[in-house]
């Protein structure tokens, strides 16, 4: 095809001139405003719902379709979640064959009835756990549409996270229970079918009314609007209460709404000094009562530590609710199994609470980057638990200098299995549950602790706080986080992200040898692993004195500040990442040296730590 030269130049010029005008920022956020009412039939475990959803398209794109998640549809024989667990080599024991064996009265479902957009009926089709909707009219950029929906649902027998009649006797754990609008961001729609892994949500406001038998106590996301009516703290005469009562909740700027209900729940609360209220819902018993009575004071201390180190919690309440199948985070609340030892109860409470920072408020796409939620949460949980041990709040459990040592050991052990996959793998597509678990929880945690080693304590603390305040409610991705670390430290860190996230090529260094020459010694090192890292070397002399040496990879374009634990600190020449060996000279003889150790703090990950020491 021939193109006239002047036409080509004109088009090129027009494109180049208009490109800045067409460029769109990638941090707009869609918005949802839900108003929902559900009528719960506790005899049949079924409920009917109505939903009015105002959806605001803040993107630069015109939308011709939308998608809803219908999570309860996963709990049916033959669903993708069922087949996935039947075919995984290491299926989650909580699921395994259980879905395939559910009876018609035990399955879950959400059946959408009517659905309109701005009063006009729209075509929709249920495809597994996703509702595909062809819009009656496009939703233009910076405009809103109102969707009105009715649906019927059945609560599945508790298998994974949500459902009825869990193993501890909690009747309803209502998570992912409503038709939920899928997220649309700068990468497009994220309407992934539910196979049991992670979630990605649109922030918005929720106004939820739950009509349920009066014998049930309900707790969950949001602020209860009618505590006197339903009896919180007022104990009205039960003879004057109707058979069905209404719990009315409002929750501002959250990504989800969870609730739980049980006739035996006991509700207690503690108001912190900063005015925030913690709620606790538990079924009393020999395995729960004492531990749950002791939980509030410990979580009060945990909240204070978290607020100080990772950013202030922005809501006025948080609820710890017995339910679910282990521990699972939701906006302003968590579901946790409660029949645990006290340290275990505190541990799961701390972990799920930390998700409020790295899941509920950051809103990272968990499906695509689960390590940025689970890994960051696991790292912070280790820090918080160590603090609680320091305060003597966990009985005889003692704090440790390195609360992450076990995490490093777990990663080291798993890498020998040959099953490891890169962190860039989508959470639904790991070949094994083990690979997903290690990548998400373990690798993600090591990523943070190792970053603290790379940039130093002061700049790491800056990174964690600035990340929270710069990126909460904005769906950050891995590059967004590493850029914060670069801004705080002044170092170039893209290499670190690229190796650790996109590959499985990790560091390994060898303390090779020490040679002597007149009045001096030559210390020889070897880079065995493919990933470059800054390296600390500690020389212990025979008189007991210690000398610390430090070399950084050239591509880091700088060095970290002298750490507090290194009194005598010498910065050496950079180590080009292409060079397999490195040596440096010290101005005292080999005979004065008792021991040379690389990576003495253990906070740089290595596959082999047995070759890190030279002894005289």
C-alpha positions in Angstrom: 0.0 0.0 0.0 1.4 3.4 -1.0 1.0 6.3 1.5 1.5 9.8 0.3 4.6 11.2 2.1 2.9 14.6 3.0 -0.1 12.7 4.4 2.2 10.4 6.4 4.1 13.4 7.9 0.8 15.2 8.7 -0.5 12.2 10.5 2.8 11.7 12.4 2.8 15.4 13.4 -0.8 15.2 14.5 -0.1 12.1 16.5 2.9 13.6 18.2 1.2 16.9 19.0 -2.0 15.2 20.4 -0.3 12.5 22.3 0.0 14.5 25.5 -3.6 15.5 25.2 -4.7 11.8 24.8 -2.5 10.5 27.6 -4.6 9.3 30.5 -3.5 8.9 34.1 -3.7 5.3 35.2 -4.8 5.8 38.8 -8.4 6.7 38.4 -10.8 4.6 40.5 -14.2 3.3 39.7 -16.8 3.8 42.4 -19.8 1.8 43.6 -22.7 2.8 45.9 -24.7 -0.2 47.0 -28.1 -0.2 48.7 -29.1 -3.8 49.5 -31.9 -5.5 51.5 -31.9 -9.2 52.1 -34.6 -11.4 53.7 -33.0 -14.4 55.4 -35.0 -17.6 55.9 -33.0 -19.5 58.6 -35.1 -22.6 58.2 -34.2 -23.1 54.5 -30.9 -21.3 54.5 -32.1 -19.2 51.6 -32.5 -15.5 51.1 -34.0 -13.0 48.7 -32.2 -9.8 47.9 -32.7 -6.5 46.2 -29.8 -4.3 45.1 -29.6 -0.8 43.8 -26.1 0.0 42.5 -24.9 3.3 41.4 -21.8 2.6 39.3 -19.5 5.6 38.4 -17.2 5.2 35.5 -14.2 7.4 36.3 -12.1 5.7 33.6 -11.3 7.3 30.3 -13.0 4.4 28.5 -16.6 3.9 27.3 -18.0 0.7 28.8 -20.4 -1.5 26.8 -20.5 -4.4 29.2 -20.2 -5.0 33.0 -19.6 -8.1 35.0 -20.7 -9.3 38.4 -19.2 -11.9 40.6 -21.6 -14.6 41.8 -19.2 -16.4 44.3 -21.7 -18.8 45.8 -22.1 -20.5 42.5 -18.7 -22.0 43.1 -20.1 -24.3 45.7 -21.8 -26.7 43.3 -20.6 -30.1 42.0 -18.9 -29.7 38.6 -18.0 -26.0 39.2 -14.6 -24.7 38.2 -13.7 -24.6 41.9 -14.8 -28.2 42.4 -12.8 -29.5 39.4 -9.8 -27.4 40.3 -9.6 -29.0 43.7 -10.3 -32.5 42.3 -7.3 -32.2 39.9 -4.7 -30.3 42.0 -1.9 -32.6 43.2 -2.2 -31.0 46.6 -5.7 -29.8 47.0 -6.7 -27.8 50.0 -7.9 -30.3 52.6 -10.7 -28.0 53.6 -12.1 -28.4 50.1 -10.8 -31.5 48.4 -13.8 -33.6 47.4 -16.3 -31.8 49.6 -17.9 -29.6 46.8 -18.5 -32.7 44.6 -20.4 -34.3 47.4 -22.8 -31.5 48.3 -26.5 -32.3 48.1 -29.1 -29.9 46.5 -29.9 -28.6 50.0 -26.2 -28.0 50.7 -25.0 -26.3 47.5 -24.7 -22.6 47.1 -26.1 -20.4 44.4 -27.0 -16.9 43.4 -29.8 -16.7 40.8 -30.2 -13.2 39.4 -33.8 -12.3 38.5 -34.5 -8.9 37.1 -31.8 -6.5 36.2 -32.2 -3.0 34.8 -29.9 -0.2 33.9 -31.4 3.3 34.4 -34.8 1.6 34.3 -34.2 -0.3 31.1 -33.9 -4.1 31.1 -30.5 -5.5 30.1 -29.5 -8.8 28.7 -27.5 -10.9 31.1 -26.1 -14.5 31.3 -24.8 -16.4 34.2 -21.5 -18.2 33.3 -20.4 -20.1 36.4 -19.5 -17.5 39.0 -19.7 -14.6 36.7 -22.7 -12.6 35.4 -22.1 -11.2 32.0 -24.2 -8.1 31.2 -24.7 -6.4 27.9 -25.6 -2.8 28.7 -28.7 -1.1 27.4 -26.6 2.0 26.8 -22.9 2.6 27.1 -21.5 4.1 30.3 -19.4 7.1 29.1 -16.3 8.3 30.9 -17.1 10.3 34.0 -20.8 9.3 34.1 -22.8 7.0 36.3 -25.4 4.3 35.8 -27.9 2.9 38.2 -28.5 -0.9 38.2 -31.5 -2.4 40.0 -31.4 -6.1 40.6 -33.3 -8.8 42.4 -31.8 -12.2 43.2 -32.4 -15.4 45.2 -29.7 -17.3 46.9 -28.9 -20.3 49.0 -26.1 -20.4 51.6 -23.8 -23.4 50.9 -22.7 -25.7 53.6 -19.5 -24.1 54.8 -16.6 -25.4 52.7 -14.3 -22.5 52.1 -14.4 -19.1 53.8 -18.2 -18.5 53.7 -21.3 -20.6 54.2 -23.4 -22.1 56.9 -22.8 -24.4 59.9 -19.0 -24.3 60.1 -17.0 -26.8 62.1 -17.3 -24.8 65.3 -21.1 -24.5 65.0 -21.4 -21.0 63.7 -24.5 -20.8 61.6 -23.8 -18.1 59.0 -20.5 -16.8 57.7 -21.7 -14.5 55.0 -18.8 -13.5 52.9 -19.0 -12.9 49.1 -22.7 -13.4 49.5 -24.1 -10.8 47.0 -23.8 -10.0 43.3 -20.6 -8.0 43.4 -19.5 -5.7 40.5 -16.1 -6.7 39.1 -13.2 -4.3 39.1 -12.3 -2.4 36.0 -8.9 -0.6 36.1 -6.1 0.5 33.8 -5.6 -3.1 32.7 -9.3 -3.6 31.8 -11.9 -5.9 33.4 -11.0 -8.4 36.1 -13.9 -10.8 35.9 -12.0 -13.9 37.0 -14.0 -17.0 37.8 -13.8 -18.0 41.4 -11.7 -21.1 42.0 -10.9 -20.4 45.7 -8.0 -18.0 45.7 -8.0 -14.2 45.9 -10.3 -11.2 45.3 -10.1 -7.7 43.8 -12.7 -5.1 44.6 -14.1 -1.7 43.8 -14.3 0.7 46.7 -17.6 2.3 47.5 -20.3 2.9 50.0 -22.6 0.2 51.3 -26.1 0.6 52.8 -27.2 -2.9 53.9 -30.4 -4.1 55.7 -30.5 -7.7 56.8 -33.9 -9.0 57.8 -33.5 -12.1 60.0 -35.0 -14.1 62.8 -34.9 -12.1 66.0 -33.0 -14.8 67.9 -29.9 -14.2 65.8 -27.1 -11.8 66.6 -25.5 -10.2 63.6 -22.0 -8.6 63.2 -19.9 -7.5 60.3 -18.7 -4.7 58.1 -19.9 -1.2 58.7 -21.6 0.8 61.4 -24.9 -0.4 62.9 -27.5 2.3 62.4 -30.2 0.9 64.8 -28.6 -0.6 67.9 -31.5 0.3 70.2 -34.0 -1.4 67.9 -32.1 -4.7 67.7 -31.0 -4.7 71.3 -27.3 -3.9 71.4 -26.8 -2.7 74.9 -30.5 -2.1 75.6 -32.0 -5.6 76.1 -35.6 -4.8 75.2 -38.4 -7.1 76.3 -38.2 -10.1 73.8 -42.0 -10.5 74.1 -42.4 -7.2 72.3 -40.0 -7.9 69.6 -41.3 -9.1 66.2 -40.3 -12.5 64.9 -38.1 -10.9 62.3 -35.8 -7.9 63.0 -33.7 -5.7 60.8 -30.1 -5.0 61.1 -29.2 -1.8 59.2 -25.5 -1.2 58.5 -23.7 1.6 56.6 -20.0 1.3 55.5 -18.2 4.1 53.8 -15.4 3.7 51.2 -14.9 -0.1 51.6 -14.3 -2.8 49.0 -16.6 -5.4 50.4 -19.4 -6.1 52.9 -19.3 -9.2 55.1 -21.6 -10.3 57.9 -22.1 -13.3 60.2 -25.0 -14.4 62.3 -25.6 -16.9 65.1 -28.2 -17.2 67.8 -25.5 -18.0 70.4 -23.2 -15.1 69.7 -22.1 -12.9 72.6 -21.1 -9.4 71.6 -18.6 -7.4 73.5 -16.7 -4.3 72.6 -13.7 -2.2 73.7 -13.2 1.5 72.9 -9.6 2.4 72.4 -8.1 5.6 73.7 -8.2 7.1 70.2 -12.0 6.5 70.0 -11.9 3.5 67.7 -14.2 0.6 68.8 -13.2 -3.0 68.6 -16.2 -5.5 68.5 -15.9 -9.2 69.4 -18.5 -11.8 68.4 -18.0 -15.3 69.8 -20.0 -18.4 70.7 -19.1 -18.9 74.4 -17.8 -22.3 75.5 -14.9 -24.1 77.2 -12.7 -23.6 74.2 -13.5 -20.0 73.6 -14.7 -17.9 76.5 -11.5 -17.3 78.5 -9.3 -16.6 75.4 -11.8 -14.3 73.9 -12.2 -12.4 77.1 -8.4 -11.8 77.1 -8.2 -10.9 73.4 -9.4 -7.3 73.5 -6.5 -5.9 75.6 -3.9 -7.7 73.4 -5.5 -6.4 70.2 -5.6 -2.9 71.7 -1.8 -3.0 72.1 -1.6 -4.5 68.5 -3.6 -1.6 67.1 -1.4 1.0 68.7 1.8 -0.6 67.3 0.3 -1.0 63.8 -1.0 2.6 63.7 2.4 3.9 64.7 4.5 1.9 62.3 2.3 1.3 59.2 -0.2 4.2 59.1 -3.4 5.2 61.0 -6.4 3.0 60.7 -9.1 5.3 59.1 -12.3 3.7 60.3 -14.1 4.0 63.6 -14.5 0.3 64.2 -13.2 -3.2 63.6 -14.9 -6.5 64.4 -13.3 -9.9 65.3 -16.0 -12.5 64.5 -15.9 -16.2 65.1 -16.7 -18.0 61.9 -15.4 -19.2 58.6 -12.9 -21.9 58.1 -9.7 -20.5 59.5 -9.0 -16.8 59.1 -10.1 -14.5 56.4 -10.0 -10.7 56.0 -12.8 -8.4 55.0 -13.3 -4.6 55.2 -13.6 -3.5 58.8 -13.9 -7.1 60.1 -12.5 -10.6 60.0 -13.9 -14.1 60.3 -11.7 -16.4 62.4 -12.2 -19.8 63.9 -12.2 -19.3 67.6 -11.4 -22.6 69.3 -7.7 -22.1 69.5 -4.9 -21.7 72.0 -4.5 -18.1 73.1 -1.2 -17.5 71.1 -2.9 -18.9 68.0 -6.0 -16.8 68.5 -3.9 -13.7 68.8 -1.8 -14.7 65.8 -4.8 -15.2 63.5 -6.4 -12.0 64.8 -3.2 -10.0 64.1 -2.7 -11.4 60.7 -6.3 -10.7 59.5 -6.2 -7.3 61.0 -3.0 -6.5 59.1 -4.9 -7.2 55.9 -6.8 -4.0 56.6 -3.6 -2.2 55.5 -2.3 -4.3 52.7 -5.6 -5.6 51.2 -8.6 -3.5 52.3 -6.9 -0.1 52.1 -4.3 -0.7 49.5 -6.6 -2.7 47.3 -3.8 -4.3 45.3 -5.0 -6.8 42.7 -4.7 -9.8 44.9 -5.4 -12.2 42.1 -2.4 -10.8 40.1 -0.1 -9.8 43.0 -1.1 -11.9 46.0 2.3 -11.5 47.5 1.8 -7.8 47.9 -1.1 -8.6 50.3 -0.3 -11.9 51.9 3.4 -11.4 51.9 3.3 -7.9 53.3 0.7 -8.9 55.8 2.8 -11.9 57.0 5.9 -9.8 57.3 4.1 -7.2 59.4 2.3 -9.9 61.5 5.7 -11.2 62.5 6.8 -7.8 63.6 3.6 -7.2 65.6 3.7 -10.6 67.2 7.3 -10.0 68.3 6.2 -6.7 69.8 3.4 -8.4 71.8 5.9 -10.9 73.1 8.2 -8.1 74.1 5.3 -6.6 76.1 4.7 -10.0 77.8 1.2 -10.4 76.4 1.7 -13.9 75.0 2.6 -15.7 78.2 5.9 -17.4 78.1 6.6 -16.8 74.4 9.8 -14.8 74.2 10.7 -12.2 71.5 13.5 -12.8 69.1 16.1 -10.6 67.4 15.0 -11.9 64.0 11.3 -12.8 63.9 11.6 -13.6 60.2 14.3 -16.3 60.4 11.7 -19.1 60.1 10.3 -17.5 57.0 13.7 -17.5 55.3 14.2 -21.2 56.3 10.8 -22.1 54.8 11.7 -20.5 51.5 15.1 -22.2 51.5 13.5 -25.6 52.1 10.9 -25.2 49.4 13.3 -24.1 46.7 14.8 -27.6 46.8 11.5 -29.1 45.8 11.7 -27.9 42.2 8.1 -26.6 42.5 8.8 -22.9 42.9 7.1 -20.5 40.5 7.7 -16.7 40.0 5.7 -14.2 42.0 4.4 -12.8 38.7 2.2 -15.9 38.3 -1.5 -15.2 38.6 -2.8 -16.6 41.9 -5.3 -18.9 40.1 -2.7 -20.4 37.8 0.0 -21.8 40.1 0.5 -25.5 39.4 0.3 -26.4 43.1 -1.2 -25.0 46.2 2.2 -25.2 47.8 3.8 -23.0 45.1 1.1 -20.5 45.5 1.4 -20.5 49.3 5.1 -20.1 49.4 5.1 -17.4 46.7 2.3 -15.4 48.3 3.1 -15.7 52.0 6.7 -16.6 52.3 8.4 -15.0 49.2 6.4 -11.8 49.7 7.5 -11.6 53.4 11.1 -12.2 52.5 10.9 -9.6 49.8 10.1 -6.9 52.5 12.6 -8.0 55.1 15.4 -8.3 52.5 14.5 -4.8 51.2 15.0 -3.6 54.8 18.5 -5.1 54.6 19.1 -3.4 51.2 18.0 0.1 52.0 18.6 0.2 55.8 16.3 0.7 58.7 15.6 4.4 58.5 14.8 4.4 54.8 12.7 1.2 55.1 10.6 2.7 57.8 10.1 5.7 55.5 9.1 3.3 52.7 6.4 1.5 54.6 4.8 4.7 55.9 5.0 6.6 52.7 3.7 3.6 50.8 0.6 3.6 53.0 -0.1 7.4 52.8 0.7 7.7 49.1 -1.1 4.6 47.8 -4.0 3.7 50.0 -7.2 3.4 48.1 -5.3 3.5 44.8 -4.6 -0.2 43.8 -0.8 0.0 43.8 1.2 -2.5 41.7 4.8 -3.8 42.3 6.4 -0.9 40.5 4.5 1.6 42.6 5.9 0.1 45.7 9.5 -0.1 44.6 9.3 3.5 43.4 8.4 4.6 46.9 11.4 2.7 48.2 13.6 4.4 45.6 12.3 7.8 46.7 12.9 7.1 50.4 16.4 5.6 49.9 17.8 7.5 46.8 18.8 4.1 45.4 17.9 2.4 42.1 16.0 -0.7 43.0 14.3 -1.9 39.8 16.8 -4.8 39.6 15.6 -6.1 42.9 12.0 -6.1 41.9 12.8 -7.7 38.5 14.8 -10.6 39.9 12.7 -11.3 43.0 9.2 -10.9 41.3 9.8 -12.0 37.7 12.2 -14.9 38.2 13.3 -17.6 40.6 17.0 -16.7 40.3 17.9 -15.8 43.8 21.2 -14.7 45.6 23.9 -17.0 46.8 27.4 -15.8 47.8 30.5 -17.8 48.9 33.1 -16.8 51.4 35.9 -18.2 49.2 39.3 -17.7 50.9 41.6 -15.3 52.8 45.1 -14.8 51.4 47.9 -13.0 53.2 50.6 -10.6 52.1 53.1 -8.6 54.1 51.1 -6.6 56.6 47.8 -7.2 54.9 45.2 -9.7 53.9 43.1 -10.3 50.8 39.5 -11.4 51.3 38.1 -13.3 48.3 34.4 -13.7 47.6 32.4 -15.5 44.9 28.9 -14.8 43.5 27.3 -18.2 43.0 23.7 -17.2 42.5 22.5 -15.2 39.5 20.8 -12.4 41.5 23.1 -9.6 42.6 22.8 -8.1 46.1 24.7 -5.7 48.3 26.9 -7.7 50.6 28.0 -7.3 54.2 31.2 -8.9 55.4 32.1 -9.1 59.1 35.7 -9.7 60.1 36.3 -10.8 63.7 39.9 -10.4 64.8 41.7 -12.5 67.3 41.6 -9.7 69.8 37.8 -9.8 69.7 37.3 -6.6 67.7 34.9 -6.6 64.7 35.3 -4.8 61.4 32.4 -4.5 58.9 32.8 -4.1 55.2 30.1 -3.5 52.6 30.0 -3.7 48.8 26.9 -2.8 46.7 26.1 -3.8 43.1 26.9 -1.0 40.7 23.3 -1.1 39.4 22.0 0.1 42.8 23.7 3.5 42.2 24.5 4.1 45.8 24.9 2.6 49.3 22.8 2.3 52.4 23.5 4.2 55.6 25.7 2.6 58.2 23.6 0.3 60.2 23.4 0.6 64.0 24.8 -2.9 64.6 28.1 -2.1 62.7 30.5 0.0 64.8 33.4 -0.1 62.3 31.9 0.3 58.9 33.9 0.5 55.6 32.2 1.0 52.2 34.2 -0.8 49.5 34.1 -0.4 45.7 30.9 -1.5 43.9 30.7 -5.0 42.6 29.6 -5.2 39.0 26.9 -7.8 38.7 28.6 -9.5 35.7 31.7 -10.3 37.8 31.6 -13.7 39.4 34.4 -12.9 41.9 35.4 -10.0 44.1 38.3 -9.3 46.4 39.4 -6.6 48.7 42.4 -5.8 50.8 42.5 -5.1 54.6 45.4 -3.3 56.3 46.1 -6.0 58.9 47.7 -9.4 58.4 45.9 -12.6 57.9 47.3 -13.9 61.1 45.2 -11.3 63.0 42.0 -12.7 61.6 39.9 -15.3 63.6 36.8 -15.4 61.3 35.3 -13.9 58.2 31.6 -14.2 57.6 29.4 -12.9 54.8 25.8 -12.0 55.4 26.2 -12.3 59.2 22.7 -11.0 60.0 21.1 -13.6 57.7 18.7 -10.9 56.3 20.0 -11.4 52.8 18.4 -14.5 51.4 20.7 -17.2 50.2 20.1 -20.8 48.9 23.1 -22.0 50.8 24.3 -20.5 54.1 26.8 -23.2 54.9 29.5 -21.6 52.7 29.5 -18.2 54.3 32.3 -18.5 56.9 36.0 -18.7 56.8 37.8 -19.6 60.0 41.5 -19.5 60.8 
